[in-house]
């Protein structure tokens, strides 16, 4: 059983269950949170907890203690640009990457990015496609991706996820009952949290050097049919789309990633059942 040490920067919706999964696989896990009251939660998930916060001038907290003995680092920190549009997330990650140069044990880094680095254009984007962000958050992520893949002494991998769902989280909950929604024929680009964890684990355990990966299910039904079906299955009001809107949308391919990592999606068909405690 491996005793390698993995650091997870950002033990939230994705990072915390990732810590639990890696702990069960026998890894030593170190995790961070920005909130002191969440430290016991990390400990109960099997992670050695650290309170750490990113800042443009450098991480706030004992970054050196956190990185000590860490061989693989997963950066799973949401940019937070929706709540704070003026935030300089590029500077936050840039100062963090500078701090990593002093981590003698670190040899692999996985940065969780987003398919929002691609415009909502009717075409297919794969891992070789050049980012063309059409939003400020997408532009910041694209700049961070350059920093990560340009690292010299650390093997940096960018992992772009599509729309995330799992547990009590699914876009249909937000869309339920809404009317006049655009682009009914656009394909969905989603991924279940269990496949996020599966792909991250595969990257950690793979000896291959992969600089850019995509995490999006190969199942791309039209938005109107998919969200209508998921809403009906969970007893939710279906969203209503403007059927006069004939626009399509981007399709994200993960085929190269799956081939390189020999990965097969666990929830390829994007099934989702709302937890019992969430139902009305």
N, C-alpha and C positions, 0 to 999 in steps of 0.2 A: 504493500500500500504506500502510495507516494506521500512524502512528507514535505513536498515543496510548499513554499509560502506564497499565497496569492493575496494581493491587496485590492480592495474594492473601494474606490473613491466615490462615495455617494450610495449609501445603503437605504434607498427608498423603495418605490413600487417594484422596481426591477432588481436593484442591488441586494435587497434583503433576502428575497427567495433565492437569488443566485448564491449568496453566502451560505444559506442552509444546504443547498444542493452540493456545493463544493466541499463543505464540511462533511457531508455524508459520504462523499467519495474518498475521504481520507486526507484532504489537503488541510494545511494550516491556513486559516483565513484571518485577515486583518481588515477591518472596515471602518468607514468614517460616517459621521453624521454632523450636521451643523447644530443640533439641539442636544443639550445636556440630558434632558429627560428621556431621550431615545437611546442612550448608551446601554441601559439594561436590556433593551429590545435586541440590540446587536449581539450582546453577550448570550442571550437565550437562543439566538440563531446559530450559535457556534463560532462567532467571530470575535476576535480581540478588538474591543471598541476604542475609537479615537474621535475626539471632537475636533473638527477641522473645517475651515471655511475658506473658500477661494476669494482672492482679492487681487486687483490689478497690480498692486505693488508686491505681491507675494502671499503665499498661503498663510492664514492665521491659525496657529496651533502648532503642535509639535510634529511637523512634517518629517523630520529626521527619524524620530522614534517610530512613526508609522511605516516608513519605507525600509527600516532596518530588516534585513534578511528577505525582503520581498523580491521574488524573481519575476513574477507576472503582475502587472498592474492593469486593472480595468477601470477606466474613467467613465462613470455612469451618472454624471452630474447634468441635470437638465439645464439648458441655457438660461431659462427664466426670463426670456425677452418679451413674453406676452405681458407679464405683470410689470416689467421694467424695461420699456423699449429703448431707453437711453443707456442701458447697461453695456459695458465694454467687455463682453465675454471673451473676445480674442485676447485681450490683455490678461484676463484671469488665467486662461489656459496657458498662455505664453509664459507667464511668470512661474506657473507650476512646472512646465517643461524645463525651465531653467534650473529649478530646484532638483529635478530628477538627475541632472548630470552628476550630482554628488552621491547618488545611490549606487554603490559599487556592485550590489547583488542583482540589480534590475537588468533583465535582458529582453523582456518582451512587454509591449504596451498595447492595449486595445482601447481605442477611443470610440465611444458610442456616438455616432452621428445620425443623420436623418436624410431620407430621400427628398427632403425639402430643398436640397441643393440643386434639384432639377426643376425646371419650369413646368407649369401645368399645360403642357403642349401635347397634342395628339401624336405621340410616337413612343417607341420603346427605348428605355435607357438601361444599359447593363453596366457592369463594373468598369468597362473600358471607356464609357461615355464621360465627356468632360462636363463638370458642373457648370450650370448656367442659372444661378439663383435669381429669382425675381422678387425676393423679399429680403428685408434687412436681416432677419434671423438666418435665412439661407446663405446670405453673403458672409455672415460671421462664421457660420459652420464651415463654409468652403475655405475660408482663410485658415481656420484651425486645422482642417484636414491637411493643408499644405505643410503646416508646422509639424504635424505628427508624422507624415510620410517622409519628411525631410530630415528626421533625426539620424544622427550619424552612429552613435555608439549603442543605441537601443533599437530593436526591431519594432517599428511602429506600424500598427494596422488600424485602418479606419473601417468600422462596421456600421453601415447605414441601414437603419431599420425603417420600415414603412409604418403605417398606423398601428399602434399597439393596443392589444386587448388581452384580457385574461382576468380571472377572479371576478370581482364585481365591476370591472371596467370594460366598457364596449361603446363605440361611437353611437350605436343605435339608441342608447339611453338619452343622449343629447338630441338626436334627430327625431325621436318619437313624437308624433303628433304635429310636427312642423309641416307647413304647406308651401308650395311654390318653390321647392328646392331645385337648384340648377343641376345640369348635366346628369340626367337620369341614366344615360347610356355610357357614361364614363366607367372604366374598370376600377374595382377596388384594389388597393395595394396594402394589405394588412398582414400582421403576423401575431400569432399567439405568444404570450409570455413564455410558455414552456419551450417554444422553439427559439426564442431569444436566448434563453438559458442554454439550450442545446447547442446553438451555434457558437456562443462564447466559450463553452466547454470544449468544443471541437477545435477552436482556434488555439486555446491554451495547450491542448494535448497534441496538436499537429506539429510536426517538425518542418513543414513547408513554410516558406516565407511568402506571405500573401499581404500585399500592401492595402488593397481595397476589397471589401466584401459587401455583399448585399444580403439583407435579411427580410425577404418578402415572400409570402406564400406564392407558389406557381399558379394558384387558383385565382382568376381575375373575373368574377361575374360582374354584370352591370350593377351599378349602385342601387337602382330602383328595385330590381328583383332580389338582390341579396339582403338589403336592409328590410324590405317587406317581409321576406321569409323569416329572418331572425326575430323581427318584432312579433310576428304571429306566433312563433314557437314559444315566446316568452310572455305572451299575454299583454303585449304593449301596443299602443296605438301606432299603426304604421306611418312612416313619414310619407308625405305626398310630394311627388316631383312634378316639375313643369314638363309635361310630355311634348310640348312644342319646342323644347330646347334640344336640338340635335347635336350639340357639341359633344365631342369625346373627351379624352383626357390621357394623361401619361400612364404608361404601363412600365413597371419596374421588374426587371428580370434578375433572378438570383441564380441562374443556371451555372454560371462559371464558378460561383462560390460553392455550390453543392457538389460540382464535379471535383473541385480542388480538395474539399474536405471530406468527400464521400459522405455527405450529409443528406438524410431524407427527412422531410418535415413530418413531425408527429401529428400536427393538426393541419394537414394540407388543405382540407375543405372548409376551414375557418368556422367550424361549429362552435356554438357558444350557448350555454344554458346559464341563466341568471341564478346566483346562489339563493337558497331558500330564504335567507334572512333579508334579502333585498326585494323580494316579491311583495306586491301590494296585497 
